[in-house]
Amino acid sequence: MKVDTDDLRTNETDNRGRIYLGTEYANKRVTVAVVEVESDRPDEDELAAAYREASESAAELAEDWNETSDEAWNGLDE
């Protein structure tokens, strides 16, 4: 069986890293080359940036809440 070298396919692996090639390759010797691997999870830098952003947002929200809470308590004292 001749395979055109320009015939590149993109397949997704299962949770164990396996790929189903198809029945046309049954009982044949197949050589596979991995050209590129993409992760479906964010990398560590993206996670760190998201964590920092969430932390900053939480700090701002806590500060706003503290001011609002103080105003509410002060309004009760009047």
N, C-alpha and C positions, 0 to 999 in steps of 0.2 A: 504494500500500500504506500503510495507516494503522498507526502503531505507538503503543501506549498508553504515555504518559510514565511510568507507574508500573512499566513492564516493564523493570526494571534487571537486567542480567546480570553475573555475575562470571566472567571468563575469565582464563586464564593465557597469557602470551605465550611464544613460543618463544625460543631463545637469541639471536634477532635482534630481539626486540620486536614480533613479528607475532602477530596473533590471527586465528583462523579463525572467521568469523561464521556460516557454514552456508549450505547451498544455497538456502534461502528468500530470500537476499539476492543471488543470482546475477543479473547484468545489471541491477542497481538502483543508484541513487545513494543512498549511505548517509552520514549524518552521525553521527560518533561523538564523545562527550564523555568525557573521563577524569575521573572523580569522585574517585578515591582510588588511590594507588599504595602497595603494601606491598613491602618488600624482604625477600628470603629470607635475607639476610645480616645479622649483628649490626652495629649502628652502632659508631662509633669509641669512644664512652664504654663500651659493653658490652665491647668488646675490651680496652680499657685496664684495666677492673675485673677481668676474667678474668686478664689478664697479671699484675697486682699480686697477686691471690690465689694464682696459681701460683708466683710468685716467693717470696711469704711462706711457702708450704707447703714449697718446696724448701729455703729457709733453715732452717726448723724441722727438716726431715728431715736435713739435713747436720749440724746441731748434735746431734741425737739420735744419729746414726751416729758422730760424733766421740767422744761420751761412751761409747758402747758399745764402740767400738774401743779407747779408752784402758783401759777395764775389762778387756777381753780381753787386751791386751798386758801389763797389770799382773798379771793372773792367771797368765800364762806365766812371769813373772819369779819368782814365789814358789816 
